[in-house]
């Protein structure tokens, strides 16, 4: 690996241009691309307990149960499949994140870098639920789905890992990078009925 | 003549709306439907019937309307077959009648009515049988023109349609007294409630009596105060599916000329409900009697609705024909509104409503029937008689109200697979035991009376909420019990006399048609339905379906309860295709996948082609090549054979395979062995399906003892991963192996050509490319332009080649660095077309050969089948037919006349004109190395043909081309170049 690779281009580079797309002066939704490092962690056979202990030790993170997400100081995790989690990290912790996870879990887990394989969007605002409901079959009502909940689903026929991050409500939407432009097109079309503002990537 | 009354109704007399029907201008009021507005203007001929082109009028006041279907709007927004009673009037509405030519009043095809005895049930099946070739070209267009409904717009729909996935604890369908009470009871218990009402006003039957208005308004107000209640008017629930999934269409902007910006015209609600309350009410049924389709024949309840809700007198002089007490309400209401009621003709011998009828001075004829209707374009009179036909007398009238009793609206309950039960008290079918989490309430289960329906609705709503986990809250006031006598009905279906007595008005099915069907052997209700088309129109026979079943029962000498109704299926009401398609039209039909280099290809002016969900560059036209695709493709392919080219191959499926048993797993998955593959090397692998047919191929590399990197073909990527997960989870659950799709994480590019090493050497850091240090099938990590890359020395073109993979975010930088390094060598980016050309020249099989019918031997890949150890597909690949040595095998084909072109898809024959196919030409391209077209084909007894000539026949184009059978590797059969 080179010592310091140049800044990569996101799959939404040039697609998600910052700006307001308001209806009647209102833009109650915000859309922001996030660029965390992502690593898929799959426990080896009968090693889920060891993996969980290693992640707890290294990142102070309790790997979440099905349908849930968890966050700690340096990393967060979403349950995506039996004995499998999508881990993410920002800032300094993002550097060679997959390598850091692998060194933590050793032969108890298989780790796969997914940083370039996914695009991450944060959709926030009161109409977010209604906008997502035009393409997402998951019940996002606050009685059912609250911050900390996650789902592996399809939205508008595109594989999507969905996590609620706050009660605004804000949802993180993680889609395959080759489908990011198609997903962005669908999402902004759905949001156009309410008005939205695209913020600079965080 | 029908007309607007001076007072009353729920129409806004201050809000006049202009509209047109068949080009004539009219005026209506806000609150009108198209049906009520036309009646207010004295219009009663509104359409022609489907088969006989008989004049038709408005029969109902709801979505069950069989006759009054119109085309709405114009241009791209034209829509067909909408029932007038559900069209909310708006200013500027344009409507046209259907199925008439040249005009509604004078219709040439009404001659069909005169020759009707030659057009019996099953007529089309009997008449248009021969010759078979005439069906598509002659008969069907003819039938469609003469028996058509409206015509659809041909231009793309300019409007937006939205899909919405909704969830609730209790879904209530219908907002009459039952539905409002159910929704309120459930919502006040704390349940999330959705209430759907097809009308633009909530209230159902409550809208027909001002005495109920205070209660209706109070209930709606209470419901709207519940934050978890969603109240949808203009929303028709059309389908009830498994798992309590229901479909509904909300007509968001159908009552406006053009939808507002960003608003959909219609919204498709897909509702997942824990509990469902069907408060769909009841539908009045007709009585079959001669000429019961004349304009001016109307169901009794509809006449009441037009009178009370829309303040329209449906006629000047009415006759009521009934078998039940409820119809008397209409007769009395008409009388009390000053409309003359010439007679009430009741089939029964006695009724509790006799006294009030006589008090009003109405001529009450008990034990009597209407024998027939006079007037062709509209009712002028009716003949009444005793049930035995005695004492026939003609009464002058312009309105015949008919009530054959009421059927609970069981369409949705039936779709939910609830079995129906005969209820003799109402002479109709009512829902039996529910099979899903659903209950019917109120009139939908045979109750009558506002008070008893409201009580039943409240109980159903509370019970549904309780079943969804919400304890009942305090109650609310119900409407007072009135002195309404329970309806008394006598099962009575048909007056048999000369003339057409319709049981299905929309499809022009008569009682005689039903009897004919039975005589011809179609005794079962499902057979009779299909033979006669009873209940098969867009109204699904809501007004006459049971009458048809009763006529069939009488003909069979059985009880209608034993005959039953045909199964109801979606759509309970017609809905538009636009609403179903939603956002998924045009380029949004399916999501498009783009590689990380997509924008570079766009900037370079690439022409794209669809490969599965992907857009890939087909070729890159250069100045002067804009109109000659072949020039680009051949130039790009030549660059690879003579210098060097670069191709985006990011779409190939890539799967990361890890685990202690990863090598064992791959040994079982592939027909060849991977456990012997050293770390840092790649190997070509072949996979079979369980049935022994070739599934997929690709190159898999070993990155560590317990870590492999697999590639698949572009189109099979998802299927291969599924295949692997299936085997890991169910067949060999003991193996420790994990998979992760990494197609999107890695961009990859193929650098191929004699100058590939020189080019790459200039760009790469940290990898010695010397042939000894990095041989064919080597794998190594390095950097290009400061970006991490993984380099595989593999080749698809047959040239010296390297595949460079880099994390997708670095793709453009690496791609441009490689192009820059190759500039001095004449590098060219090449697209999928050149890639295909090169692989055909080289004899590599791909999609056209991996058809799902070909075995490894067929493709000349038998060397890939290991002798020891099991693998998926091994056993079934040994089946005699698959092992037959005479099966078509892969061969190369070249035209004998070097200028001739080959066309993929042609059959291989021994002589021109031969009908015996020896195989086929699967792929063909012009070669840049051999100066002629080359192809790959599959040929039976291929060995005996090697070096000989045969013919490619393409009968569709009347082409026959003589070809020589060669080795499949047209280029470098020794495979020396890849190792150079």
Interface residues (C-beta under 8 A of the other chain):
Chain A: X1 X2 X4 X5 X6 X8 X9 X10 X11 X13 X14 X23 X40 X42 X44 X45 X84 X107 X110 X112 X113 X114 X115 X116 X117 X118 X130 X133 X134 X135 X136 X137 X139 X141 X143 X144 X156 X157 X158 X176 X177 X178 X179 X181 X182 X183 X185 X186 X189 X190 X192 X193
Chain B: X162 X163 X164 X165 X166 X167 X192 X261 X262 X263 X270 X272 X583 X584 X588 X590 X591 X592 X593 X594 X595 X596 X598 X599 X614 X650 X656 X658 X659 X660 X706 X707 X735 X736 X738 X740 X741 X742 X743 X744 X745 X746 X747 X765 X781 X783 X785 X786 X787 X788 X807 X808 X809 X810 X811 X812 X813
